[in-house]
Amino acid sequence: MHPYSLHIHERPLTLVKFNYDGDFFLTCGKDGEVNLIRTETCERVGTYNPPGEKAGAVFAVDVTMDSTYVVTANADGKLCFYTFQGEYVSAINHGGVLKYVEWNLKPGDQNMVCTCNDKFKSAAEGLVPNRIMIWSFDPPRRILSIDDQLPMKATKVKWGAFDETLVSIFEEGTVIVWDSSDGRQLQLIQAHQMAITSMNFTEDRMIMATCSKDATAKLWTMDDYECIKEYKTDRPLNDVAISPLYCSENNCKMHLLMGGGLDAKDVAVSGASGAFEALLWHMVYEEEIGSVKGHIGPLNTMAWFRDGAGFVTGGEASLTAKHLQEEGLQVELDVPKAVLTDMDGSLELKNASSMAQAKMQEVEVKIPCKLGYELFVPRGCVLRNTLYVISIAAFCGPHTKTRMNAAQAVGKVSNMQVYLNRGVQGLVLALALWCTYCTVAGELQGVSEKHWVLRFLFYWIILYQIIPVSLYVCFEIIKLALAFQINKDPSMVDLRTQQHASARTADLVEEMGQVNFVFSDKTGTLTENEMVFAHCCVGGRDLGDFRKGGKLDIQEEAVGVAEAKRVLADPADPLHAEALWFFLNLATNHSVQVETASNGKKIFEGSSADEVAFVDAANAVGVSFASRTRVAGTSNTEVVVKGPGPQEFTFTTVCEIPFSSDRKRMSVIVKHIGEYWCLCKGADNIMGPLCSRPLDGALGESLTQYSKLGLRTLVIAAKKMDLSFTEDWLSRWKDASLESEDREKKMAEIAAEVEHSLEPAGITAIEDKLQDGVPEAIVSIKAASIRFWVLTGDKTETAVEIAKSCRLFTPSMTLAYLVNCSSEQQAMSLLEEAKTKLRDVTDGGLVIDGTFVQQVLSSASGRPTLYELAMSSTCCVCCRLSPQQKRRLVELVKDMNKTGITLAVGDGANDVPMIQGAHVGIGIRGKEGNQAVQASDVAISQFRFLVPLLYCHGRRAYRRVATFICYMFYKHTTLAVGDIFYAHQIGFVPQIAYAEWLNSAFASIICGLPVLVVVSWDTDIPDEVSVASPHLYVEGLQRMRFNAPLLVAWVLSAFYHGGVSWLVPNLTVGSVDVEDGDEFWYSSCISFCLVVIFVNLRLWMIAESPLSKETVGIIFFSFLSLAVTLAVLAETPLGTDMMQPQIAGAMSAMFTEARYAAVLFLTPFLLLVDLAVYQAISYFHPYPLTAAKRKLWWSKRQKKDVPDRS
């Protein structure tokens, strides 16, 4: 935009107003001047002045729709009326300081004006209050006056729709709507926090924009007075205007213009810049999309041209600037969309000079130029053979493809954490119920020592240990230990980089032991993201394997390379001409670029890894792609191929017909020695009908053989073209490529005119090399009944072939294809066909593409149907997906299966939404940056590490966390049972059953460490056995280790052990009355010791390695801690005099008096009952892990019993 400055006022401007036709605009200012300016030339054509002296400041001006009359609001309190030509008509002595005036809106009947004024006291009129008024122009008379209801002075007042209302704004931030017929207040809106400085409307007055000193502008609907948009800026605002094109059908511009800035005194004090630019905002997206600099003071007023082509601003610097949109380079773009390849637009040079037009004709540029995703320049790309570019940065910020495909990261919480929280909530509820029960029971039995509220609180304090306070701390310590084990696992170290696995969070380790669904990317996750040229068939003959050690080898030892070199070096060989033509095709039909390194080695780079592999193979056999240069003055490029030997070939590429998912082929039209050739390569099922002869015989056998090897095959073919036909065809091709509508369809139709009757030159076989161990890993994951989905952006054929290579799809599997979908009805039809095809099939798979996903996920009935179909199949491959579609499929499974655990694994930025959306996200360190790793919960270097991550660490973490939660509830309930029984024994008098210091030491010193050590470091079976036993993973899938019946069993066991521990000593050698002296407290100490014995031995019983030195050592430490604690409390002055005098001598009595010793040492034998039950369950209904351990033990025993015959 180019500004035109008009210095026509001596003091600050107050208002700019266009007439209805837009050919003139009026300005007024504090200098008392009112000017009429011609819009087209910015020429002042007249002024409006009342008779006599100037009126001082003029705050507002307005003109009728038919440009007949003009009215001004003067600071001296007069409304002055003029003809549009400048003739003074009349004046109304309004009174006060007039701040605003506006004609009514009814076309053909504009005979009223609405006004507002500030209060003013004068000798002639006295005090004139703040008022809003309506006046008649002819005859001049007052129609309505609103003064008593005004909260303070109005800043502006304007007519509402159909002249039925008045809308006024005020300095305290309110907007008030009045009935224009009787002055009633209809609506009060608290619109802003500070003074409202301006308001403007759309032409129908149904949408209003307001702005304020609080640095915000807002958009309001006038039918329900609702704020629909808010625009936050960094400066006080003085005016706001809505583009007249906001609802245009042909050229819609959802733009909002606003401006203001700091006052001069504020700029001087703060040292700020003032922020005097005019700001252009998008009405819908609430984003600033542009600004116009050049103002040297705050902006007071602004107005759009009536055609929306520009705007006028006026400010404190007595400047009026006319901003016109220059008719130069015009860019039109479609609205931003999330799909990566979905972008459309056009670029046109308006009013091009004759030189520019001649140049465009010379280089054959058609106007307007089509803008599509092919011209998109991604970050990090390299432009070659390009003299200059026109760079367009469109849809930045939140509307970039990356941001639109990104999803807000949400905090992940493991399901075991949720169950733990619910368990603790249940314990709190149980404690509250128990305290209520004891309080009510005490009331009924006449306990009156304390008020019932105090008794409730006392019981709460007594039984607080039932809620394990240390539970969450221990829970986090265990998770940190489990994450540490992942980080230090030597089996998950990448030998190439020496990088370990990295648990980036410890919160989700146990989730990996319960995974029901695995969602995996393909390229870079399952594959190495490296294409290797493996085989080729030329003249019906396979030249041999081009690989050595898994990679293309340029040394002669590689069979295929050596044979190709021999054939090319011998012109007498019958295959020489065909082989040379085949490799020339490979070296020419591509978009690869070449660079020469300092050591002379050629480096090939291209967007397609397949093409790089082709050029590499040709270079390896001596047919080397040497250079690609643009032909001056044209869009053609010259490709130079050297070899074999001293030979050199030059091809001029005049047209490239790109690969697409529909065409599944790529062609180039080249000119060589005055002849045109069409060189084509594509999938065999597409190329077969396009060739002059069937792909049978040796070619067909090679295709079958290569496919069985899991290689990706392409057919190379070519034909010579007629000269006159080609020149005509090129002209029509260029016209089609610049079409704005149906461009892809028209290009495909014209391409089909040359892509036929092709002569096969040979067949290539490319290996998209899988990562080491991927097939074995996928087979192992599927063996654990985990459903495996591949989500990729690659084309369908590639993804299916890779799925077969990695043994996700087996030869016997029935596949249902749900692809190429254009409507919701078609999607539902494909679903029904797939259900029919997979009905009664035990081994079925799904192949889905992005078009189907887009349609079916938007269907309420399609979502559950797709999920049911996926559940009835064993695996699924989803192709051509955008990053957001990947996440939506993950979320579909999460929504349909609330208890299932999803895991997503990927290596690139396009996998981040999927990784963040799954319950567990695994990032693989690859060649596509570290975005996936940064967004993941666990980072690994190879896909195969997923197996030990799930089967070793995940499975054990689930078992350990489940055991920990159950045991912690059991342990603390066991201790609390003594207080529960004791309360019944003493008639619900609030009194503790165990000594306070013993209670405190129970969870922290005596029984705190054993569970941490046993759960964190207890081992079950070796990793190699675990990895080889996928069926063990079913424990987590079926939640065998943690469920409601199992938790109830643990709690019942706690009541049994706690009851035995309390009742046996208390009823045999103790008493229920604390006044009986030592008997009660000695039996209490024995009961406490029995609780410790029971919970420790129960922990020993459930340990997977009960005889390990860690398990035995920590339990021994617990008993030692118990002995030391008792000794300190009962046998030392510290305990008997200060800490716990009630139990003085208890420890010595337990070991010296036979009755106490008998109870202490004989009662634990009741655990034999538990041991018998536990062993019976393990024998008749064992966990899969228990059965595996038993099998492993027997196998070792049998090997040990076999005599050594040596």
Stockholm file with secondary structure:
# STOCKHOLM 1.0

chainA/1-1206         MHPYSLHIHERPLTLVKFNYDGDFFLTCGKDGEVNLIRTETCERVGTYNPPGEKAGAVFAVDVTMDSTYVVTANADGKLCFYTFQGEYVSAINHGGVLKYVEWNLKPGDQNMVCTCNDKFKSAAEGLVPNRIMIWSFDPPRRILSIDDQLPMKATKVKWGAFDETLVSIFEEGTVIVWDSSDGRQLQLIQAHQMAITSMNFTEDRMIMATCSKDATAKLWTMDDYECIKEYKTDRPLNDVAISPLYCSENNCKMHLLMGGGLDAKDVAVSGASGAFEALLWHMVYEEEIGSVKGHIGPLNTMAWFRDGAGFVTGGEASLTAKHLQEEGLQVELDVPKAVLTDMDGSLELKNASSMAQAKMQEVEVKIPCKLGYELFVPRGCVLRNTLYVISIAAFCGPHTKTRMNAAQAVGKVSNMQVYLNRGVQGLVLALALWCTYCTVAGELQGVSEKHWVLRFLFYWIILYQIIPVSLYVCFEIIKLALAFQINKDPSMVDLRTQQHASARTADLVEEMGQVNFVFSDKTGTLTENEMVFAHCCVGGRDLGDFRKGGKLDIQEEAVGVAEAKRVLADPADPLHAEALWFFLNLATNHSVQVETASNGKKIFEGSSADEVAFVDAANAVGVSFASRTRVAGTSNTEVVVKGPGPQEFTFTTVCEIPFSSDRKRMSVIVKHIGEYWCLCKGADNIMGPLCSRPLDGALGESLTQYSKLGLRTLVIAAKKMDLSFTEDWLSRWKDASLESEDREKKMAEIAAEVEHSLEPAGITAIEDKLQDGVPEAIVSIKAASIRFWVLTGDKTETAVEIAKSCRLFTPSMTLAYLVNCSSEQQAMSLLEEAKTKLRDVTDGGLVIDGTFVQQVLSSASGRPTLYELAMSSTCCVCCRLSPQQKRRLVELVKDMNKTGITLAVGDGANDVPMIQGAHVGIGIRGKEGNQAVQASDVAISQFRFLVPLLYCHGRRAYRRVATFICYMFYKHTTLAVGDIFYAHQIGFVPQIAYAEWLNSAFASIICGLPVLVVVSWDTDIPDEVSVASPHLYVEGLQRMRFNAPLLVAWVLSAFYHGGVSWLVPNLTVGSVDVEDGDEFWYSSCISFCLVVIFVNLRLWMIAESPLSKETVGIIFFSFLSLAVTLAVLAETPLGTDMMQPQIAGAMSAMFTEARYAAVLFLTPFLLLVDLAVYQAISYFHPYPLTAAKRKLWWSKRQKKDVPDRS
#=GR chainA/1-1206 SS CEEEEECCCSSCEEEEEECTTSSEEEEEETTSCEEEEETTTTEEEEECCCSSSCCSCEEEEEECTTSCEEEEEETTSEEEEEETTSCEEEEEECCSEEEEEEECCCTTCCCEEEEEEECEEETTTEEECCEEEEEETTTTEEEEEECTTCSSCEEEEEECGGGSEEEEEETTSEEEEEETTTCCEEEEEECCSSCEEEEEECTTSSEEEEEETTSEEEEEETTTTEEEEEEECSSCEEEEEECTTTTCSSSCCCEEEEEECCCHHHHHHHCCCCCCCEEEEETTTTEEEEEECCCSSCEEEEEECTTSSEEEEEETTSCEEEEECCSSEEEEECCCCSSTTCCEEEEEETTCCHHHHHHHHHTTCCSSEEEEGGGCCCTTCCCCSCSCCCCCCCSCGGGSHHHHHCCCCCCCCCHHHHHHHHHHHHHHHHHHHHHHHHHHHHHHTTCCSSCHHHHHHHHHHHTGGGSCTTHHHHHHHHHHHHHHHHHTCGGGCCTTTCCCCEESCSTTGGGGGSEEEEEECSTTTTEEEEEEEEEEEETTEECCCCEETTEECCSTTSHHHHHHHHHHHCTTSTTHHHHHHHHHHHHHSSCCEEEECTTSCEEEECSCHHHHHHHHHHHHTTCEEEEEEECTTSSCEEEEEECSTTCEEEEEEEEEECCCTTTCEEEEEEEETTEEEEEEEECHHHHHHHBSSCSCHHHHHHHHHHHHTTCEEEEEEEEEECHHHHHHHHHHHHHHHTCSSSHHHHHHHHHTTTSSSBEEEEEEEEEEEECTTHHHHHHHHHHTTCEEEEECSSCHHHHHHHHHHTTSSCTTCEEEEECSCCSHHHHHHHHHHHHHHHTTCSSEEEEEEHHHHHHHTTCTTHHHHHHHHHHHSSEEEEESCCHHHHHHHHHHHHHHCTTCEEEEEECSGGGHHHHHHSSEEEEECCSSCSHHHHHCSEEESSGGGHHHIIIIIIHHHHHHHHHHHHHHHHHHHHHHHHHHHHHHHTTSCCCCSSCHHHHHHIIIIISSHHHHHHHHHCCCSCHHHHHTCGGGGHHHHTTCSSCHHHHHHHHHHHHHHHHHHHHHHHHHTCCSCGGGTHHHHHHHHHHHHHHHHHHHHHHHHHCSSTTSHHHHHHHHHHHHHHHHHHHHHHHSHIIIIIICGGGTTHHHHHHHSHHHHHHHHHGGGGHHHHHHHHHHHHHHSCCHHHHHHHHHHHHHHHHHHSCCCC
#=GC SS_cons          CEEEEECCCSSCEEEEEECTTSSEEEEEETTSCEEEEETTTTEEEEECCCSSSCCSCEEEEEECTTSCEEEEEETTSEEEEEETTSCEEEEEECCSEEEEEEECCCTTCCCEEEEEEECEEETTTEEECCEEEEEETTTTEEEEEECTTCSSCEEEEEECGGGSEEEEEETTSEEEEEETTTCCEEEEEECCSSCEEEEEECTTSSEEEEEETTSEEEEEETTTTEEEEEEECSSCEEEEEECTTTTCSSSCCCEEEEEECCCHHHHHHHCCCCCCCEEEEETTTTEEEEEECCCSSCEEEEEECTTSSEEEEEETTSCEEEEECCSSEEEEECCCCSSTTCCEEEEEETTCCHHHHHHHHHTTCCSSEEEEGGGCCCTTCCCCSCSCCCCCCCSCGGGSHHHHHCCCCCCCCCHHHHHHHHHHHHHHHHHHHHHHHHHHHHHHTTCCSSCHHHHHHHHHHHTGGGSCTTHHHHHHHHHHHHHHHHHTCGGGCCTTTCCCCEESCSTTGGGGGSEEEEEECSTTTTEEEEEEEEEEEETTEECCCCEETTEECCSTTSHHHHHHHHHHHCTTSTTHHHHHHHHHHHHHSSCCEEEECTTSCEEEECSCHHHHHHHHHHHHTTCEEEEEEECTTSSCEEEEEECSTTCEEEEEEEEEECCCTTTCEEEEEEEETTEEEEEEEECHHHHHHHBSSCSCHHHHHHHHHHHHTTCEEEEEEEEEECHHHHHHHHHHHHHHHTCSSSHHHHHHHHHTTTSSSBEEEEEEEEEEEECTTHHHHHHHHHHTTCEEEEECSSCHHHHHHHHHHTTSSCTTCEEEEECSCCSHHHHHHHHHHHHHHHTTCSSEEEEEEHHHHHHHTTCTTHHHHHHHHHHHSSEEEEESCCHHHHHHHHHHHHHHCTTCEEEEEECSGGGHHHHHHSSEEEEECCSSCSHHHHHCSEEESSGGGHHHIIIIIIHHHHHHHHHHHHHHHHHHHHHHHHHHHHHHHTTSCCCCSSCHHHHHHIIIIISSHHHHHHHHHCCCSCHHHHHTCGGGGHHHHTTCSSCHHHHHHHHHHHHHHHHHHHHHHHHHTCCSCGGGTHHHHHHHHHHHHHHHHHHHHHHHHHCSSTTSHHHHHHHHHHHHHHHHHHHHHHHSHIIIIIICGGGTTHHHHHHHSHHHHHHHHHGGGGHHHHHHHHHHHHHHSCCHHHHHHHHHHHHHHHHHHSCCCC
//
